[in-house]
Amino acid sequence: MNDKDDNEANNTLPDSADETGEAPQQEAGPDEAAQTTPAPKKAARGGTVALFFALLSLLALIALAGGGYYLWQDQQQLAAERGQRISSLQDNLANLQQELRANNEQQGEQLADLRERQSNLDNALENLLTSRSHLRNDWLLTEAEYLLKLANHRLLLERDVETAIVALQSADARLREMADPGLLTIRKRIAADINDLRSIAQPDLAGLSFNLSSLAGDITRLPLATPDPQSKTRQGEQPTADKVDNWRELPAAIWRDIKSLVVIRHHDEPIQPLLAPEQRFFLTQNLQLQLEQARLALLNGQTRVYQERLQQARQWLETYFDTEHNATRQAIEQLRELAGQEIHPQLPDISDTHQALLEFRQQRQPGAPESNNDSDQQDSPSS
């Protein structure tokens, strides 16, 4: 390599130069000869510098060529890798697109299946709501029928007007919740029954019973028409012994005691004989028994027995007891007021409303004839 470069360098020298490397000299005058004498040294120095730069340029070219070759190989390798990656990405993209199409198709099928199921569920729900509405109406109708039956029984058996009114109001609330125009006639009858029951004057059975019990307990404290010593004691006529402070007051006290042994009474009516203690006992017991029978008749709603027992008790008080005494007069007046109380008022008949609801249920049953429904629809506006 160096020999070649040297030959090329040598070839660059002028042709006229000889082998020694000296250039041919021209003939010159004496002055020119003196000036051109150092020329060979300068030419040799310039050739060396040119050779150095030429070698340096050659080395630079070789380095550039090697670097360019290395870069080219690197670029080729990168391009190959990039191509492989692009090919792999294209393959993956193709697979993903295929999977996406498959998923889209599968999702489309699932969506169609879901839509079909949703449609089936909507239909089933609509059928269920319709069936539930019928079941709910049937249940409300059954409750209303039971409440009407309960109101009728409480009114007939127990004469419980308040409970009957509450039962009728509850039945009307059930029928109102159904919102069926065919029930308007029955609701109208229920409203009429409630107004009839509210117009009934309800006797205070508990208060009347307490009054009779209290009056029976006071019988033993009433004074008799011909009082005995016991009745005097009950009237407050208790004998009091006079206190004697000295012997001078003793005769006057004895005279007062003697005068108290004889009591003179003036009567406009025949005098009743004195009652023996056992007779007074039986009289008070019979009076208490009469009042107790009147109380039982009051609770059972037996108006005739109630008034008869009170009348008998009042007659006994007027006959055998002191009517001038305030307690006796109050007892007689109380018996008269109790006898005037209406304990068994006339109650309305509400069984027709229950029977009308039963007929309505029978007409609404699936096996009911159509003629009954038509007649019911014709009767509803008129009623």
Summary of the structure (lengths in Angstrom):
residues: 383
radius of gyration: 70.2
end to end distance: 136.3
largest distance: 221.6
contacts: 903
relative contact order: 0.07
helix: 77%
strand: 1%
